[in-house]
Amino acid sequence: MKEFKLSKDESDRVVSKIKTYFNEELDTEIGGFEAEFLIEFFAKELGPHLYNRGLSDAQTLFNERAEELSYLLQEQEMPTL
């Protein structure tokens, strides 16, 4: 798995959202530096679980579509004598 890295723009948006959340929901102000540490922490701790879940969901979807395709192909078979 590749290392998790946000672009500067993505990071700025997430930092802003974290700061807003802390301010509005927790009545606590945090700085951008602290918000960036939270991003890194959650990426490290939750990232692999979310990544693996995404892969599992994609595999399930792929299997469902492959099964549908198999039925469609069977419908295209021509009758034999």
Stockholm file with secondary structure:
# STOCKHOLM 1.0

chainA/1-81         MKEFKLSKDESDRVVSKIKTYFNEELDTEIGGFEAEFLIEFFAKELGPHLYNRGLSDAQTLFNERAEELSYLLQEQEMPTL
#=GR chainA/1-81 SS CCCCCCCHHHHHHHHHHHHHHHHHHSSCCCCHHHHHHHHHHHHHHHHHHHHHHHHHHHHHHHHHHHHHHHHHHHHTCCCCC
#=GC SS_cons        CCCCCCCHHHHHHHHHHHHHHHHHHSSCCCCHHHHHHHHHHHHHHHHHHHHHHHHHHHHHHHHHHHHHHHHHHHHTCCCCC
//
